[in-house]
């Protein structure tokens, strides 16, 4: 989603009342028990409403919906709402698009008992804190009864849960990461482009060697040649974002994690995570194939950076396809290089239903409409989103609707993005790491020292491990 992923700065700034960056959550056994009892009571209300809906009630209903997004995303939501209203003549949707300070405004609405029926949520900043207060309906109750949509019908890692069986949100459009590149740069250098298939993915060492040859100084020497000047680089081999969404791909690829499997132990100081972080930092400080944090300030967005040959390759989310398609140059996409196994992190917002809704069944029908790929097809074909329904990846006719004959879907897309998200994906840490924000408040300043080359990854992570451990509160269930 645009709000969450197109800019690391949007993700990594403070939002409200200790809901900094990504998952400000606290463990509360009493809260979970209360949520379960309220969920049981609400199930009865849901069943009653379902019976009313099935009986064909035509009483006028107004559902309130809130969401954020860029103009094209808001347009897609409006289209979904219009389609929903056309098939539900007694329902009007009061859609409030909130372009700025979404979490702050929604939190104010909740505090004033003025909650919408359905709301777009970001797992990292607001969804889980509200879920732990028992604010959301359990969508599993609807999934268990619905004949049109089930958990197995959805793409992996896009349903969000507080615990097994308590689903608080479903994403309308999953996102993953890939390796974008300028095809002309590879041709000019006489190099083979990045492979698209996971089975053919570059090893890390292979990737580094290519990145060296594509990093050019002002005198035309590349980083693999003697006499290369790392202080005067006109073209970097790779653009390397240093936010968690980017580096998590390689931590997972290397077998690491933010927490131990049992959720009890801080994981970024463990060998697998430390090695992955150090290899990324070495791209900046040892091989000089990626811009430093200071140099990165002068590197434009992925589409412009690749088009102008400021960089030859870029790690980025698949949403970068939108800007790339509009830039009109020869670009393509390959699978991320692997450390041990192919892997991508899935990131996305979600839609949730507030427990205070007087129309839970109708709200569920609206939520289904919002995640219907047909309703957001323009957004999907433009390159911003991917479908939430698995059959849009596995059915040839549906797959062709959003992957073929489109500027936003170059030749490598199906293998490098579609196959990877289905078969080699990992949930975002904001979905399963409790108290993620507070942990990262400790981690981020230490990682800055790594990116700037002032400390090794091991030194930095070991130095804050005890303090980070104090913020560890366990793992959540996520699918």
Helices and strands as residue ranges (DSSP letters): H 2-5, H 8-11, H 29-54, E 61-67, H 71-87, E 91-97, H 102-111, E 118-121, I 123-127, H 128-132, H 140-145, G 151-153, E 159-163, E 166-170, E 177-182, H 183-189, G 198-200, H 204-213, E 216-217, E 233-239, H 244-253, H 271-285, H 293-296, H 302-307, E 311-317, H 320-327, E 331-334, E 344-346, E 350-353, H 360-370, H 377-382, H 391-394, H 396-403, H 413-413, I 414-419, H 420-423, E 425-427, H 429-432, H 436-451, H 457-469
